[in-house]
């Protein structure tokens, strides 16, 4: 659900003021404020499984995993809060390596994501694959891996930034498969990611 448009688009400052006082989560896209969709039980289970497996593997390293309530900014700084350009989104999971860099003293918007993972849903898949990923590529130079996790079948798609700034693609399918995230020395076993997830019969 999109909030009613004012006569002029919402600025970043207006969005952050609204969001920080709201009990619901919204993402921001070029002046528009859009409510986040509810998640399914499978989405919840997969997200928790991802947090568990990555959190265990990252223990004792310079990297940390965050989920749900951490916003990532993807857009030009320009005049900062006065602009209406850019994307503020809530990845399902984000891995940050080294000290987190924040947009402002509120420390709820991260500027230096290393790995972003999204659990796909019917209402968000096109955006996750399209404009959102394009903005991540353009405006988040620290991002090395973008991972799309299906919730209706055991499938993980892994995009990796190359030295020339292009992106490679690999698809892993089936509960016996694994995904190696070399940039953070982690492995996602699909059997762990989809633990307790029951897929609908085709």
HUZIWO-V829134 format. One record per backbone hydrogen bond with DSSP energy under -1.0 kcal/mol. NH is the residue of the N-H (numbers start at 1). CO is the residue of the C=O. If there is no record, write none. Layout:
<<NH	CO> <NH	CO>>
This chain:
<<3	33> <10	31> <12	83> <13	81> <15	11> <16	12> <17	13> <18	14> <19	15> <20	16> <22	19> <27	34> <28	88> <29	32> <30	86> <32	29> <34	27> <35	1> <36	25> <44	40> <45	41> <46	42> <47	43> <48	44> <49	45> <50	46> <51	47> <52	48> <53	49> <54	50> <55	51> <56	52> <57	53> <58	54> <61	58> <64	96> <66	94> <69	67> <71	108> <72	89> <73	110> <74	87> <80	77> <82	79> <83	80> <87	74> <88	28> <89	72> <93	117> <94	66> <95	115> <96	64> <98	62> <103	109> <107	104> <110	71> <111	101> <114	95> <115	95> <116	145> <117	93> <118	147> <120	149> <125	121> <128	124> <129	125> <130	126> <132	127> <134	130> <135	131> <136	132> <137	133> <138	134> <139	135> <140	136> <143	140> <144	114> <145	114> <146	159> <147	116> <148	157> <149	118> <150	155> <155	153> <156	172> <157	148> <158	170> <159	146> <160	168> <161	144> <162	166> <165	162> <168	160> <170	158> <172	156> <174	154> <177	174> <179	188> <181	186> <184	181> <186	181> <188	179> <190	177> <192	189> <193	189> <194	190> <195	192> <197	194>>
